[in-house]
Amino acid sequence: MDPNILVLDVETQKSFKEVGRSRLEKLRISVACVYDYETGRYASYEEKELMGLEPRLRRVGLMVGFNIRRFDVPVLAPYLFMKAEALPVLDLLDEIEKVRGHRASLESVVVPTLGQHKSGSGADALVLFKENKIEELKRYCLDDVRLTKEVYDFGCREGRILFTSSWDYKTYEIPVTWKAQTAEILGRQTAGPTHFPSSLF
């Protein structure tokens, strides 16, 4: 069986401009999307469906995302009966910040690492929600999950990713230890060896 890993991304109903940066719980989720390594499937949840995600979160071995620790998890927390801060998290942005000393966007990693682009922006997602274009919003969020998964797979396989700086427009190689971190986190929860999907090698 493939490892007990979820890749998560959430989109919100409101912006920081509307609620402020200190009250993430007030942003409210429009959609939450995941990729599940156990099943090899993607899934999306509207706000009214989020209770259906919690059973999977209660047994997850690792939750992967981009800026997930300071954004997605706090935004998701009010919808859960469990303590969101107890979720085992691997935030892909953390390693970039350690090396570069500043934050980065998913786009600045996806373009040089995968040769792809995001299908939109967070601002676009807000517009889609306000215009009630929920299926388009789900497609956008699912695509962000796919890109995050592919960056994670690349980093686990290669031990590095690429990042293009918005300061000097140069591309830098960032060493990452996601494979080792994944094994360590999953290893705490199982007595047996950690089995990785072939995509991580």
N, C-alpha and C positions, 0 to 999 in steps of 0.2 A: 504494500500500500504506500502511496506517495505521502510525504510528510504533512502533518497537521498545520498547514499554513494558509492564512487568508491574506490577500492583498485588498486593501480598503481605500476608498475615496468617497468623500461626501461633498455635496453641493448644498448651498444654503438659500433660504428665502429672503434674507436681508443682508445688507452690506455693513462693513465696519462704520461707514459714514452714517448709517441709520442708527446703530446701537452702541457704537464706541468699541474700542479694542480691548477693554477690560471685562466685557460681559459677553463672552463667546456663546454662552448658553442661550442668549437672546437672538442669535442669528437664525436659529431653527433650521432643521434639515428639510430640504426639498426632496432630494433623493440620496440614497446611499447605495454604492455599488461595490461588489466584491468579485474577486477571482478565488476559487477554492482549489488548492492543489490536490486535495483528496479526491475530488470528483472531476477535476479538469473543466469545470464549468464556471461561467459568469452568471451573476444574478444581480437584480436591481430591486430596491425597496423604496417606495414612496413613504412619506412621513407616517401615513396611517397604517403602513405595513411593517413598521420597524420592530414590533413585538415578535415578528417571525424571524428576525435576525438573531435575537438574543440567545436562543438555545444553541445556535452554532458558536456564538462568541463564548459561551460558558465552558466549552470544551476545547477552544482553540489553543494550539500549542505556541503559535507565533502569529502576530499580526504585522504585516509589512505595509508601509506607506511612505509618502513623501511629505514631510512636515506634519506627519500624523500625530506626533506627541503633543505638539502645541496648538494644533488646530482641529483635526478630525476627531480625535478622542474626546477633547473637552466639549465640542459641539454635540457629539453623540451621547455624552454622559447623562443628560437629563431624561433620555428616553429609556434608560436601562435600570433594572432593579438591582443588578450587580454593580460593584464598584468599578467604574471604568479605569481608574488609575491602577487597578490590579492586573489589567490585561498585559500579557507579554508582548512588548512592542519592539520592532526594529525600524527606526526612522532613518531612511536613506539620506536625508538632508544632514543628519548629525555628523557623518563622516566628512562630508564636503566642508562643513563649517570648521571642523577641527583642522583640516589641511589648509583651507583658504582663509580662514579667519572671518568669514562673513557668509551671509545666507545666499542662496541661489534659487532660481526658478526651475521648475521641471523642464521647461522648454530649453533652458541653457544647457541641460544635460542630455536631453533626448536628441537634439539636433546633431551634436558631434558624436555621440555614442551610438545612436541607432540610425542616423541619417534620415530621421523622420521629424514631423512637426506635430504639435498638439492641434486638435481640430477646432479649438476655440480658447476662450479665456474665462476666468471666473466672472468677469463682468458680463460676458455673453450668456453664461449660465443663469445669472440673475434675471436678465431680460427674458430668456426662454421661460423661466418660472412665472414671471409677472404676466407674460402673454399666454400662459397656460399651455405651452407647447411641451408637455411632459415627456412625450416619446422622444422628441429631439434632445431634451435635457438628459434623459437616460442614456441615449447614444453617446452624447458628449462625455458624460461621467464614466461610462463603461470604457470609452476609448482612453481616458486618463488612467484607468485601472490597468488596461492592457499595456500602455506605455510604461507605467511604473513597474509592472511585472517584468517586462522585457529588459528594463534597465537593471532590475534586481537580478534576473537570470544572468545577464551579461557580467555584472560585477562578481557574482558567485563563481562563474565559469572562468573569468579572466583575471580576477583579483585587482581590477582597475576599472575606472570609467573615464569618460572625457567630459570636460566642462569648458564652455566658452564664456569668458568674462564680459560683462557689460561695461566694464571700466576701460579696458584696452582692446577688447574684441579679439584677444588671443585665446587659443584653445590650450588647455592644460590637462595633463594626465593626473588623475586622483587615485592613489592606491586605496583599496577598500578591503575590509576583512569580513564582509557579510557572510561568507560561507562558514567561517569559523564561529562567528557570533550566532548564526543560525544553529549550528551543531551544539554550541554550548547551551543555548536557551532550551532547545528541544531535549537535550540530554538531561537536563534537570528534571524533566517530567516523565522520563521513561528509563527503565532499567536496561533496555537493550540498545543496540547501536542505532544511530539515526540514519534513515534511508532517504536519500535525495532523489528527486526525479532526474532523468537523464538531461533535461534542459539546464540543470545547474552545473553541468560539467562541460 
